[in-house]
Amino acid sequence: MTTRQGPAVEREERGRTPVLVIDEAHLMSYEQLETVRMLTNQGMDQTPRWPACWSASPP
């Protein structure tokens, strides 16, 4: 028997959408921001797997 886990299960079986919340985003380096962007933009022609909410203070 295979056990499914992750955001797809939350969305399909429970009707929930997991959200990635990033606080203090202004402290992240360009490389870190780019990595998060790439991870959250997989399957751009579909609903995002990981909708993200960014929180940062102005410079």
C-alpha angles and dihedrals in degrees: 000000000000120000115211120209139171139053094322090061092048091051099042104036103029102028092236130127116215113223127204110222117196116191123191090022090160088071093058121103122239090255092053092048091049092050092053090046092052092048093049096044098059109131095018091183090061137055107293113263091216114027106200133214114199123202122190142150119241115260 
